[in-house]
C-alpha cells in the first residue's frame, strides 16, 4: 500500500505529530486539502497524484474534507491491520 504524502506524515507503527504540525499551516488541529497540496508541493516538488489523494480521503475517516490527528490515529490502526495480512 502506497501512502504517498501520508507515508511522510506517519508510518504503520508511529504517528509523526511533529510532521502533522508542519503540514497544519493554520494550526487548527486538522489538515485541509489545500494544506495537503501545499505541503506536498513544497516537500516533493509536485502535485499529489490520484493515489495520493486517495490516501488523503482514506485517512479522512469522518469524510469532512480534513484529516485530524484522530483521523491519522484511526488510519494508522487500520493500516497496521492491513499490513499484517
QUIURZI-V623907 format. One record per residue. N is the residue number from 1. SS is DSSP state (A for helix, B for strand, O for the rest). PHI is phi in whole degrees, -180 to 180 (999 if undefined). OMEGA is omega as a letter, one per 20 degrees, with the letter a starting at -180 (* if undefined). Layout:
n=<N & N>
ss=<SS & SS>
phi=<PHI & PHI>
omega=<OMEGA & OMEGA>
//
This chain:
n=<1 & 2 & 3 & 4 & 5 & 6 & 7 & 8 & 9 & 10 & 11 & 12 & 13 & 14 & 15 & 16 & 17 & 18 & 19 & 20 & 21 & 22 & 23 & 24 & 25 & 26 & 27 & 28 & 29 & 30 & 31 & 32 & 33 & 34 & 35 & 36 & 37 & 38 & 39 & 40 & 41 & 42 & 43 & 44 & 45 & 46 & 47 & 48 & 49 & 50 & 51 & 52 & 53 & 54 & 55 & 56 & 57 & 58 & 59 & 60 & 61 & 62 & 63 & 64 & 65 & 66 & 67 & 68 & 69 & 70 & 71 & 72 & 73 & 74 & 75 & 76 & 77 & 78 & 79 & 80 & 81 & 82 & 83 & 84 & 85>
ss=<O & O & O & O & A & A & A & A & A & B & O & O & O & O & B & O & A & A & A & A & A & A & A & O & O & O & O & O & O & B & B & B & A & A & A & A & A & A & A & A & A & A & A & A & O & O & O & O & O & A & A & A & A & A & A & A & A & A & A & O & O & O & O & O & O & B & B & B & A & A & A & A & A & A & A & A & A & A & A & A & A & A & A & O & O>
phi=<999 & -89 & -92 & 52 & -61 & -69 & -63 & -74 & -76 & -155 & -114 & -69 & -114 & -156 & -80 & -98 & -61 & -61 & -67 & -59 & -62 & -65 & -80 & -78 & -61 & -92 & 54 & -96 & 86 & -152 & -103 & -84 & -64 & -70 & -66 & -59 & -66 & -62 & -68 & -61 & -62 & -66 & -79 & -114 & 73 & -154 & -74 & -62 & -79 & -59 & -66 & -63 & -65 & -62 & -65 & -59 & -68 & -68 & -73 & -78 & -63 & -100 & 54 & -99 & 87 & -132 & -114 & -97 & -61 & -64 & -59 & -64 & -62 & -67 & -63 & -60 & -61 & -67 & -66 & -61 & -64 & -65 & -73 & -82 & -69>
omega=<r & a & r & a & r & r & r & a & a & r & r & a & a & r & r & a & a & r & r & a & r & a & a & a & a & r & r & r & r & a & r & r & r & r & r & a & a & r & r & r & a & a & a & r & r & r & r & r & r & r & r & r & r & r & r & a & r & r & r & a & a & r & r & r & r & r & r & r & r & r & a & r & r & r & r & r & r & r & r & r & r & a & r & a & *>
//
